């Protein structure tokens, strides 16, 4: 059997062996992005690893499989980031601080949980030069919202509202970080609009939708979208030459941190950029 990463510019195929280490992802809507990203870097760095994306209708059984089969690591995406907490053994600070998991590392049958989404969001906000005195609205209150809201607080954005129809989760998230909760944006016109919901995701039920009213999008000064496929969602595309942070940027940075956790090796910036470009080809 051979492992290949098809497409122009892909590394050469390599043979899978008995000792090849398997890493996987678990997602409600698996894509090829993470698979191509990780496999590109495994091949680039000559590592005996392979990565495969999965979905599951039985999360406890899937996690039991990770443990029983010695699967080295797993990337965790919506809608499993909070459900999986009760199934792991060790919650590291990055996950326990926000009650959300996006990475599992299997250390001899002990499942360690991390969250690399938070660090990716914090780094991107810091590097974006989007002013911290901007007013902010965050759509969503799930696992990704927890990572982004925590990053906003830690990077100095103090005037933030969590917009979520679910009052229990939305209010709890907002109050945890000293922000406000609203069921809808209403007439507010924040400077920075942040989408942490699946709205705009290719193949999803609302692929052409917008997470905020058109009037708010028109008046906003910047946007942050966590949806990675497509790279330019309808939301991001509406911002023309205004500053944006895209889901493609988020997934590349968080995947790079996952790669380090799985392998113990840190790719160069150039290798991460090349892997990210290949993952979207």
Secondary structure, 3 states (H helix, E strand, C coil): CEECCCCCCCCCCEECCCCCEEEEEECCCCCCHHHHHHHHHHHHHCCCEEEEEECCCCHHHHHHHHHHCCCCEEEECCCCCCHHHHHCCEECHHHHCCCCCCEEEEECCEEEEECHHHHHHHHHHHHHCCCCCCCEEEECCCHHHHHHHHHHHHCCCCCEEEECCCHHHHHHHHHHCCCEEECCCCCCCCCEEEECCCCCCCCCCCCCCCCCCHHHHHHCCEEEECCCCCCCCHHHHCCCCCEEECHHHHHHHHHHHHHHHHHCCCCCHHHHHHHHHHHCC
